[in-house]
Amino acid sequence: MSAQSDMNVNKRRRRFLAVAGAGLSFVTAGEIWHLYRPKHQRNEPDGHYRSLTLAWPAPETDLVLIVARERGFFANYSLDVATKPVTTGNQAILSLGTESVVGAAAPALSWLPLLYAGRAARLISGLSAGTYRLLVQSHPGIPRLENLVGKTIAVVDEDGADRRFFSVLLRRKGINPKDINWKSVPSDQVADQVTAGELDGVVAHDFLAWQLLSDSNGGLTELAGSTTGHYSERINRVLGLSDSFLMDDPKGGVALALAFRDAGRWIESHRDESATLLASHLPQMDEESVTSMLSHEPKPMHLIGHWLRDQLAQYADELKLIDLLPDSLNSAQFARSVYRDLLHS
C-alpha cells in the first residue's frame, strides 16, 4: 500500500472517530458498513409450510421436543414435525433416509463414530446437555472410580452413549473400561436386580437414572455424572439432518434450528411451567419429583456454529480414548466437516 493510501485510510478513521461522539448523522452509512460490516449474513426462514419426520429416542419424554411442539414453536416456523420413536441414539441415526426421516436426535458420542464411518448427515444444533449418572450401591460402598474394577455395572444399551461417557471418565483416570463387568439389563429390570444385589451399580440418564436414585431409599448413591462441573456445560443431544435434505431444503433446516433454539430459551425462563408440562408426560413420576429432577440437571443449552463445532472436536478427542475414532484423526478438521451452521452463511 502506498503512503498516499495509508494517509487516506487514516483520514477516514479519524473522521469517523471525530464525529462518532457528536452523532452518527455526520457519518455516511457506507463508511459505517465498511468499518463494521458483519462477517456473516444471517439466514432467515422462508415461512413455507413443511411436514417433516425426525427419528427421536423416547420422544414422549423429551422436554425440548415437547416444548417445541406444545408451546407452538414448530408452528411459529410453519413446521409440522412428526417423530419416529426409537430406543437408542444409534437407531435414530441409522433411521435417516428411511420412511421419509430427514433428521435425527442423538448424543454426540453416538453421532461422531457413525459420521466418521460415512453416514451422510450434518449436525446443525445442540439440543440439550447430558444427564448421565453413575449410581452405585451405598453399602458396602464404592468411594472412587478406581474401585469399579471387577464390579458389575448395568447398562441399558451396551453400545450406548451412557457407557461411552463413563468409559471416557475411566480412561482419564487410567482405568481400562474393559476391566469393568458391563451387564446389559432391560430398563424395567434394573431396579429389581439392584435390590437383589445382583448389580454393583448402573449407568443411565434421566429420567430413568433419577427415578432409580429416588426410589432406592438410600440404597444407591451417585458416584459420578455429567450434571455438575464442566461436563454440565457440554452439549449432549445433537440434531443432525441428512445431506440430501440439506441439499434440497436448507431453509427447512433453518426453521428447525430456530424452533429448537426458541424452545430451549423458553425452558430456561419457564422452569416451573416446564416441570408441569413434562410431568404430564411422565405418569410414573409426580410433578414434585419432576421439579426436583430438573433442578438437579444442567441448565437448558442450545448450541450452533463454532460453539457446537468446538465441542464436537472435544468429543472426537475423547472418543479416541476409547478407540472409537483413530488417533490419527484431526479432530478440529473432522468437526468442521460434520457440522453445518445453517443460521449464518
N, C-alpha and C positions, 0 to 999 in steps of 0.2 A: 504494500500500500504506500502511495506517495505521501510526502509531507503535507501537500495541499489537502489530500483526502483525510489525513489524520486531523487537520485543523477543522475541516467541515464537520466530521463526526463529533469532535469535542464541542464545537459551537452548538450543534443540535442538542447535545446532552446538557450543556449549560443553560440553553434557552428553556429546556423542559423543566429543569430543577428550579430555575429562577421564577418561572410563572406558576409552578405547581402550587406553591403556597398561596398565591393570590387568586387562584381559581382556574379550573381546567378549561374554562371557556376560551382562554388565550392559546390553548394547545390544540392543534388540529387532531381530528380523530385518526388520521393516517399516522401521525407521529406516535400517538399512544399505542395503536395496534402494532406498529413496528417494534416499539420498545418492550411491550408486554404481551405480545401475541401468545396464545396458549400453544403448548407443544402438541396437544391432541384435540381433535374435534370430538364433541360428544355425539354419540349416536342416539337417536330418539326412535321410539316405537312408531309404527305407521298407523296404529288403530284398527287394522284389519282383524276381522273375526277369525279365530283359529281353534280347531278341535285337535288336541294333542294327547298322546298317551306316553306316560313315563313309567318305567319299572321302578318299584319302590318297596324296600323291605318294610313290612308291617306298617302300611300307610295309615291304618286306622288309629295308630297311637303316636304318630309323628307330629309334634306340635307345630313345626314350621309349615308343614303341608296343611294341617287342619286350619291354621290361621289364614293361610293364603286363600284357601277355598271358602271358609265360612265367614270371614270378615271382608270378603269382596275384593281382595287384591288381584286375584285372577280376572275377575270381571272388569276391574278397572283398566286392564290392558286387553280386554276383548278376548280372553282366553277361556276355553272350556277344557279343563285338564282332567283326563281320566288316568287311573293308575292300574298297572298290572301288579297285583300283590305277589311278592316273592319272599323267601325266607331269609336269604343272605345277600350281602353286597355283591359277591361273585355272581350269584344268579341274576341279579339286576343288570350287571354289566353284560353278561352273556345274552341277555334278552334283547339287547339293542339290534334293531333291524328285523325283529320278528314281530308279527301281529301288529304292525304299524307303530312299534315302540321307537320313539325318536330320541329318548333320553333316559338316563338312569341316575338314581341317587345311591351313593355307596361311599364307604370310608376311603380316604386317600390311600390307606395301606392296602386296600383291595384293588383300587384303580391302577396304581402305578405298575405292578408286575404284568397285568393284562395289557396295558397300553404298550409296555416295552415288548411284549410278545406279538404286537401287531394289531391290537383291537383298534378299529377305525373310528375314533371318537376324540373329542377335545373337552377339556374341563373348563367350565365357564364361570362357576361361582361356588364359593364355600357356603354351606348352609348352616352348620352348627358345630359347636365344639364337642369334644368327646366326653362320655360319661362312663369310661371303663373303671371297673373296681375289682381289685383282688381281695376276696374275702377268705379268711382262714378261721379254723376252729379256735375258739377262745381258750380252750383247755385241751391239752397242756399248753397250747400257745406256740405261735411261730413268730418270734420277735423281729426277724430280719429276712430280707430276700434270700440271703445266703443259706438260710435254714430250710429253703424249699427243696434242696437237692434230695432226690429219692422220695419225695412226697407225692401223693396222688391228688391232682388238681383237675377238677371238672371243667370241660369246655362244651358249650352248646354246639358250636361249629368248629370242628377240628382244624379247619383251614381258614378260620375267620379272623377278622381284624382284632378281636379281643385278645386272642392268643398271640398274634403278631406284636401287638403293642407291648404286652408284658415280656415277650421274648426279647424285644429290644432293650427293655429295662434290665433284664437279666444279663444280657451281653455287656451292657455298660458297667455292670458290677463284676464282670469277668466270669460269669457263670454260663455254662453251656445249656441252652434251653432243652437240649436232648436229655439232660440229666434229671429232668422233671418227668414224672409219670402223668402225662396228659391223658385224661379219660373222657371220651365223648359220651355225654349224657343228655338225653332229651330234656328240654326246659321244664316240662311238667314232672320230671322225676328227680330234679336236683335237690329240692328241699327234703324229700324223703331219704335220699342217700346221705345227705349231710346229717340229718337227725339220727340215722342208723350208724353213723360213724364210719361209713364206707369211703368218705372223702376227707382229705385234709383241708381242702379249700375249693374255691370255684372262681373262675374269671368270667365276668359278664358285664353287660352295660345296662343302664336304666332303661325301662322300668324294672326289669327282672332283678338286677343287682340290688336295687333299693328295697324291693319287696322282700328278697331273701334276707337282707340285713335287718330290716324292720321286724320281720316275723320270727326271727331266730331267738328272740327273748334273751339276747346277750350271748347266744351260742356262737355267733360269728362276729368277727371284728374286721375292719378294713385295714389291710396292711399297706396297700399302695393303690394309686389310681391316677386318673387324668383330670380330676376335678379341682385340684389345687395346684399352686405353684405355677411354673412357667408352662406346664402342659395345659393348664386351663385357658391359656391364651392361644392355643393351637387349634386350627380348624380340624374337623374330623370328617363329617359327611360332606361330600362334594357332588355338585350336579354336573354331569357330562352329557354332551349331545353328540349324536352320530355325525360323522363327517358329511354324509350325504344330506342330512337335514340342514346342516350349517351352510352347505353349498347352495341348496335350493331355497332356503328361507332364513337367512341370517337375522332378519327383523323379528322373526318368531323367537329366536334365541334372546334377542334384546328384551322383548316383552317378558319372557320367563325370568331373566336375571333381575329385572326391575320389580316384578311381582314378589319374588322371594326376598329381595332387599327390603321392600316395604313391609313384608310380613315380619322379618326379623326386627325391624325398628319398632313395629307395633308391640311385639312381645316384650322388648326391653322397657317400654314405657307403660305397659299394662300387665304387670306381673300377676296381680291378683285375678284379673279377668282371664289371663292365660291359664292359671291353675283351675279356675272354674270350668273353662272350656275343655281342657284336657281331661279333667275328672269325668266329664260326661262321656268320654270315650274309653274310660278305664273302669269298668264296673267292679273289677276286683280291688279297687282302691277308692277310699273315700276322699273328699275334697281336702280335708286336713292333711292326709298323707301325701297327696299330690303337691300341695303347697309346700310341705316340708321337703319333699324330694327336689322340687325346683329351686328352693332356697339353698340347697347343697350342691347345685350344679353350676357350671360356668355360665357367665352372662351370655345372652344371645350374641351370635357372631355371624357376620356375613362378609366374605372377602372376595374381591375381584382384582383384576390387574396384577401389578407387580407384587402386591401383598400376598396374593394367592400363589403366584409363581415362586416367590421366595420360600414359602412354607412347603411347597411341593418339592423343591430342591432339598430341603432339610429332610423330608420324609424319604426321598430317594437315598440319601446318605445312610439313613437308619435301616432301610431295607437291605442295604449291602451288609450290614452287621449280621443279618440272619440269612444271608445267602439267597435272597430273593431278587436281587439285582447284582450284576457283576461289578467287582471293584474297579474295573477299568472305565466304567461309565462316567462321563462328565455330567454330574448331577444338575448343574446350572443349565447346561445346554439341553439336557433331557427335559427339564421342567419347562423351558421355553417352547419346546417342540410339542408338548402335550396340553398346554393351556392356551386359551384364546380370550383376549379382552374384548368382549363384544360391545362394551359401552363406550369405548374410545377407539378411534381409528388412527 
